[in-house]
């Protein structure tokens, strides 16, 4: 049982590592973000809001016609 707990703790903390100052620029680049193209994501959210005809968690306003 104790070995399983130790293995679990090691597995959960294996991804934690300090980030040095010179590495932050690389990690903050656009390709590292979950959404690399914000303008495309906005257009897609608008299109989905217009197509579905409802408002969701994205904050789109308007109805099914696509107008605001």
Helices and strands as residue ranges (DSSP letters): H 2-13, G 21-23, H 24-27, G 30-32, H 38-52
